[in-house]
Amino acid sequence: MIRVGVSSQHKYSDQIKGILCETVAERRYGKEDGGHGIQGESMMKVMKDTKVVGCTCLSVGKEVLLREKKFDVVIVDEAGQVSEWW
């Protein structure tokens, strides 16, 4: 399982930090870009192999990593908070 979304602006528990896409990419591929963070290519590699993705309804529409990802099933928690259907 991978968690995607705006991670640098939030304080997550160590448990959640362990499944952030950025964290998993860094663990698998190391820091890139001169130590300034993980490039999108490494995160895309992680997403390609990921079967379960967690994110918020707010971030799902903005998340570049999810644009090419296809899912067999989507579960929406708190669907009443979603204002638009894509």
C-alpha positions in Angstrom: 0.0 0.0 0.0 1.1 3.5 -0.9 -0.2 6.8 0.4 -0.1 9.7 -2.1 -0.9 13.4 -1.7 0.7 16.5 -0.2 3.2 15.0 2.2 5.8 17.7 2.8 3.2 20.1 4.4 1.8 17.6 6.9 3.1 15.9 10.0 2.4 12.2 9.8 2.9 9.5 12.3 5.9 7.2 11.6 3.5 4.5 10.5 2.1 6.7 7.7 5.5 8.1 6.8 6.6 4.5 6.1 4.0 4.1 3.3 4.2 7.6 1.7 5.1 7.3 -2.0 8.1 9.6 -1.5 9.4 7.5 1.4 9.1 4.2 -0.5 10.7 5.7 -3.6 13.6 7.0 -1.5 14.0 3.6 0.2 14.0 1.7 -3.1 16.0 4.1 -5.3 17.8 6.5 -2.9 17.8 10.2 -3.0 18.1 11.7 -6.4 18.4 15.2 -7.8 21.5 16.0 -5.8 19.9 15.1 -2.5 17.1 17.6 -3.0 14.4 15.0 -3.1 12.9 12.3 -5.1 12.2 12.9 -8.8 8.9 12.0 -10.2 10.3 9.1 -12.2 11.2 7.1 -9.1 7.7 7.7 -7.6 6.1 6.7 -10.9 8.1 3.4 -10.7 6.7 2.8 -7.2 3.2 3.6 -8.4 3.5 1.2 -11.3 4.0 -1.8 -9.0 1.5 -0.7 -6.3 -1.9 -2.4 -6.1 -3.4 -0.4 -3.2 -3.3 3.4 -3.0 -4.6 5.6 -0.3 -5.3 9.3 -0.7 -7.9 12.0 0.2 -10.8 13.0 -2.0 -9.2 16.5 -2.2 -5.8 15.3 -3.5 -7.0 12.6 -5.9 -7.9 15.0 -8.6 -4.6 16.9 -8.3 -2.3 14.0 -8.0 -0.2 13.5 -11.1 0.9 10.0 -10.0 -2.7 8.8 -10.2 -3.5 10.1 -13.7 -2.2 7.0 -15.6 -3.1 4.5 -12.9 -6.0 2.2 -13.5 -7.9 0.4 -10.7 -10.4 -2.5 -10.8 -12.1 -1.2 -7.6 -12.3 2.2 -6.0 -13.6 2.7 -2.4 -14.6 6.2 -1.4 -14.8 6.8 2.3 -16.9 9.8 3.3 -18.2 10.2 -0.3 -20.6 12.9 0.8 -17.6 15.2 1.0 -17.0 14.8 -2.7 -18.5 17.8 -4.5 -17.9 16.7 -8.1 -17.9 13.5 -10.1 -15.3 13.3 -12.8 
